[in-house]
Amino acid sequence: MTSASEKLLLFGATGDLSQRMLLPSLYGLAADELLPADLAIVATARSEHDDTAFRDFAEKALRRFVPAERLTEEALTAFLKRLRYVPVDASKPGDFKALAKVVGSTDKGLSIFLSTAPSLFEATIEGLAQAGLAGDGVRIGLEKPLGYDMASSRHINDAVARVFPEDRIFRIDHYLGKETVQNILALRFANSLFEPLWREGGIEHVQITVSETVGLEGRVGFYDGAGAIRDMVQNHMLQLLALVAMEPPSQFNATAVRDEKVKVLRSLRPIDRTTAPTHSVIGQYGAGAVSGGAVPG
């Protein structure tokens, strides 16, 4: 299934990721005329918004997070007209029926993106299936983390696989969309200066530093449950490690690149409960200040 979808369904539309990345990215694509002209975007979350209230919410997010030179009133107005909103509580099957009425037919393609807590994935996918929003024309993307440990990750993947075939499932790590990350493969394999040197004899050590300026920004509840290792290390940082250490893929397509990444991950020395004290240093910030403002520990 390679044709463009006629509709996009965005779960977690009022969350931090949506405000900072998803809505600005969609706006940018629309402004550059890279979205289908008739693409409708149906947003959903638990918040009791209507179309008008959500468009106001989205406008505030776009004015805050889209660079001023990229924001034009004409493009903004046109983008906001694409948006509709339906409140959905994943624990209430009736909400999915109301959502299905707004989405309508999926014959011309529906792309779904779950930007919610992983604890909601299974109920959301079951609700979509029961409401008829998981047919042949539907693709689904899931934002990391997929679970809290191996068992819950497998449980989520099994739940998704019961409803969607593998070729219509997209597991997303948004770090892979960052420009510098996307350029690593070109830097390594298409650069005649670096390619011969990027090997054991030419590199003394590898240090990956993720130094972010954005704080929890209202995600304290999620972060207390997930923690930095689940939220950053096991996905973002391991993806960076794999890109730095992988061998050249036989082809530059998703499957070949993934297979080379897997080889790197399988070659890593496991760190378990017995070796963690000697192989890692873990800390947590206490109370302090960021940009002059007090923050709790």
N, C-alpha and C positions, 0 to 999 in steps of 0.2 A: 504494500500500500504506500504509494509515493505521492499521490495527488494532494494538493493543498486542501486543508479543511475549510469548510464554510463558516464554522463556529468554533469559538474557544471558550471553555468553561474553566474558570479559575477559582479554586478553593483556597481559603485562607486569605481572601482578598484585602482584608483590613489589617493584616499582620505587618511586622517590620520588614520582612523580606519583600513583600509586595510593594510597600511604599518606597523602599530604597532602590530596588532592582527591577522587579517585574513590571510594574506600571511605567517607570521611566524607559525601560527597554522597549516595551510595546509602543509607547509614544514615539520613541526614536525610529523604530521600524516604520510606523505609520507616516511620520514626517518625511522620511526618505522614500516613501512610496514602495516599500518592500513588503507590506502586508497586502493580501488580496483586498481589492477595493470594497468588496461586500462582506468582509469578515466581521461578524458580530461577536462581541465579548460579553459573556454572562459571568458576573462576579458573584461570589457567595462566601458567607461567613456566618457566624452566629449573631452578629450585631443586627439589630432590627432597623436596617436602613430601607429606604425605597430607592427607586432609580435616581431621583433628584438629589437625595441626601448622599448617595454614594458618589455621584458625579462631583458634588461639592468636595467630598472627602478626597477623591482622586485628584481634583484640581489643586488642592492644597499640597498634596504630596508631590505632584509634578512641579509646582512652582518652587518647592523647597529643594528637590533633589535633581532636577534637570538643570544643567548649566544654562545661565541666562542667554548665552549666544545661540543655544539650540532651541530655545522656546519662542515660538511665534504664536500670536493670538489666533491666527487662522488655523494653524495645525492643531493647536490645543482644542479649539472649538470643534473641529472635525473629529478629533479623537474621542472627546467626551461623548459625542453623539453615538458612538459605537457601543457605549457601556450600558448594560442593564444589571440589575441587582436583585437577588432572591436570598432572603435569610434562610439558612439551613442548619439545623441541629442534627448531627450525624446519628444521634440516638433515636430520632423520630422519623419513621418511614414515611409518614404523611408529608414531611418537608420535601422529600425527594420527588413525590408525585407532583407537588406544586412546581418544583424545579423543572421537571420533565415537560410540563405544560409550557413554560416559558422558552425552554430550549427548542422544543418542537422536533421536527424530523432530523435524523442524523444520516440520512441517505447520502448527502453530499459532503459528509465528513464532519466529525467533531473531535477536537483535541482537548483533553482534560489535563490540568496540572494541579497536583495536590501539594500545596505549600502549607501543610498543617502538621501538628504533632504526630509522630508515628503511631501513637496510641489510638489515633482516629482513622488510620488507613483502612483497617479491616471493615469497620462499620460503614465507612464511606463507600468502599468498593461494593459491599453487599447492597447498600442502598441504591447505588447506581444501577446494579444488575436488576434489582427488583423493579426499578422504575423504567426499565427499557433503555437505559443510557449506556449500554455496553455492547452494542451490536457490531456488525462487521465494519461499519464505517467509523469506529471510535478508536482513538489512540489515547494512551494515558502516560503521563510523566509523574514521577514521584521524587520529591526533593529529599535529600539526605537529612538526618540519619535514618536509615531503614531499620529501626529497632534500637534496643539498648544493649543487646548481646547477641551471640550467635543464635541462640534458641529463638529469640523474638524476631530476629532478622529472617530466619528461615520461615517462621510462622507468617510473617508479612508477605514474603515472596510466594509462599504456597497459596495464601488468600488471593493475591493478585492473579496467579496462574490459573486459579479455578475459574476466573471470569474472562481474562484476556490471554491470547496467545503471545508467545515471547516476542514475535516480530511487531507487536503493537504495544510493548511495554518499554518505557524509557526511564532509566534510573539516573537522576540528575545530581551532579555536584557542580554548583555554580562557579566554583573556583576555576573550572576548566574553560569557562567563558572569558576569563580575564586575559587581556591582550598579551601581557608578558608570559603567562602560562602557555597560551596558544603559540607563542613564538619560540618556545624551547625546542620543539622538534626541528623547526627550520634552522635555528642556531646550531643545533648539533649535527644534523645530517645534510644540510644544504649549504654549509659554510666550509669552504676548503681550508680556512685557517684553523678552525676549532675541531673539525671532524677527526683529523689524524691524532690530535692531542688528547681527545676526550676518552681516556682509557686509564688503566691502573698506573702506568708509568708516568703519566702526565698530570695527575691530580693527587695532591697530598691528602686532602680530606674534603668532605662535603658537609656543609653546615646550612641547614634550612631554617631561616628566621621568619616567623610570621608576626610582624609588628603592626598591629591595627590601631587606628585612631578612634574607631567607633566602639563605644561601650556596650553594655547589655541593652540599653534603650528599651526598657519595658519588658525584657525577656528574662527577668530574674527567676520567675517560676520555672520556666523551661530549663534555664541553665543550672538551677539547683538540682533538678532531676537528671539532666544529661551530663553536665560537667564538661570541662575543656577537652579532655581526652576523647570523649565520644563526639563532641561537636567539631573539633578541629583536627586532632591527630589521626584518627582512624580513617578519615576520608580526605580532607584537604591536603594534609602534610604527606600522607602516604601516596596520594596521587602525584604530588610534586617529586617525591623520592623516586617513584616509578618512572616518571618522565626523564629524570636526570640519569638514572642507572640502566634503563632498558637498552637492549640491542636494537639495531635497525630492523624495522618490520619488513616482511617480504613485500607487502604492498601498503600504501598509505591510505587504508580504509579503516573503519571502526573496528572490525573484527580482528584484523592483523595487529593493530596497535594495542587492542585489549589483550590479545594473547601474549604479546611481549611484556606488557605490564604484569600479567599474572605470573610469568616466569620470575620476575624480580621479587614479587611478594612471596612466592613460594621459597625463594632462596634466603629470605631473611631469617635470622636467628630468633626463634620465639622467645618472648619475654612473658613469663608466667608469675604466679604469686611468689614462688621461691626465688626467682632471679630479679624480680622488680626492684628490691631494695638496693642491689648492687649495680643495676643496669639503667637506672633512671633516677632523676631528681625531680620531685614534684612539690610545688608550693602553691599557695593561694594568697592573693593580696589581702592585706588588712585594710582598715578604714584609712582614707586619705583624701587626696584632691586631684581632680582632672580638669585642666584648663581653668583653674581658679575656683572650681565648684567642688564642694564636699561630696564624697561618695562613701557609702557604707562598705564594710569589709565583707 
